[in-house]
Amino acid sequence: MCQIFNCMTPDKAIQIIKSKFEGIDSSQYVPLMKKGKVFTATLREDGIEVDNLHNQKLLPWKAFEETIVLLSKSELDKGVRKGNAMNAKLGEDKLSTESVEGNLAIKVFDKKEGDSIFRRVTPVAAILSWANICENKRGYLLLK
């Protein structure tokens, strides 16, 4: 899983994210890609609660773990497509099962190909970027 010079593990990523908070129930502002836009992330025992996901606010630790596993398998300089849950169903070209969003839908949220899914990649990518674990680029994520 580890590539030359890049040995980010899921456990290490979770430790890094947790270290950005002052403790359980503490909150931080996390920047989005769009300049000046932020959301609030709150550390919970079972993951990160965010204020930009309406009524499905909790991103369980498994979402971050599975994203790190997926990114660790990608070519060092290529990254992984984020996927587009807004304009496609799971398994379609814009939302492939190999995309970050598609992978999360299957491995974390028990969705199947052909399902419509709730978009979660934006806060996951923003948190990983804010924690300096990934580069959050237009359309893809790249492990640092």
N, C-alpha and C positions, 0 to 999 in steps of 0.2 A: 504494500500500500504506500509506503513512504518512497518518495523520489529523492534523487540526489539533491541535497541542500534544502529539502522541504519535507519535514517530518511532523506536520501538524496532525495530531490525533484528536478524535472526538473528545476525550477526557481533557486534554490540554486546552482545547477551544472553550469548553465549559468553564474551566478554571479561569481562563483569561476574561471571559464575559463576566463571571461573578466578581472578579477583582475590580471591575469598573464601577461597582456599586458599593455603598457603605454598609450593606447588610440586607437581610430579608426585609421586605416591605419598603425598601428605599427606592427612590425613583431617579431617573436621569433623562435629560432631553437627548434624543438621538436625531441627528440630521438626516434628511432625505436627500436624494440626488439633486432635486430642485433647490437652488440657492435660497436660503432663508426659511425653508420649510423644515419643521421638526415634529416629532411625536414623543409622547412620554412612554418610557419603558420602566416597569416596576419589577424588581426581583422578587420572585416567589420561590417556595421550596421546589415546586414541580415544573418551573420554567420561567418565562418572561411574559408578563401581562403588558399589552400595548393598548394605547387609546385610539388607534386608527383602524381597528378591525371590528367595529360595531359591537355585535353581541357575541362574537367568538374571539374574545380578546387574548386567551392564553395560547402562547406558543410553547408547547412542552419541550423539555430538553431533547427529546428524541428528534425533534425537527432540526435542531442544530447539529446533533450527532450525525444524522443521515445526510445532511448537506455536506459536512466535512468528509464523510466517507465517499460520497459521489465526487466531490471536487478532487480528492486525493487520487482518484482513478483517472483523472483527465490528464492530458498532455500538459506539461509544465507551463507552456506559454499560450495555450489555447483557451482554457477555461471551459465553462459549461453554460449553455444557453439557459436563461431564466425560465422561459416558457410564458405563454400568454393565456391566462385563464379567462380573460375578459372576452376574447374573440374565438375561442375554440373549446371543444370537448376533449377530455383526456384521451390521448392516443393519436389525435390529429397532429398534422405537421407543426402547427403553431404551439401545441401543447403536448410534445412527445413525452413518453414515459421516461426518457433519459434526461429531460430538462430538470432543473431544480424544482420547479413547481410541480411537475408531473411525478417526480420521485417522491416528494413530500406527500402528495395526494395518495399514492399507493402505499408507501411504507409507514406513514405516520397516521393518516386520516382514513385508511381503509376504503379508498375509492377504487373503482374498476374502470377499465377502458370504456369510453363512451359516456361516462358520467360528466355532468357539469360540476365544476369545483369552485370552492370559495378561495379567492386569491389571498395567499399568505406570503408570497415570495418577497414583496416589498419590505415589510418589517424584518424578515429574516436576513435579507441581503444587507439592509441598512445597519442592523445590529452587528453583523459580522464585519462590515466595513468600519464601523465606529470603534470596534474592539481591535482593529488593525490586523485582522485575520485574513480578510479577503479584499480584493479590489472590486468595487461595485461599478461595473461598466454598463453602458447602454446595451441591454439585451443579453448580457452574460456576467457570470461571476468567475473570478480568478483567485485561486488560493495564493497567498503571499509566501 
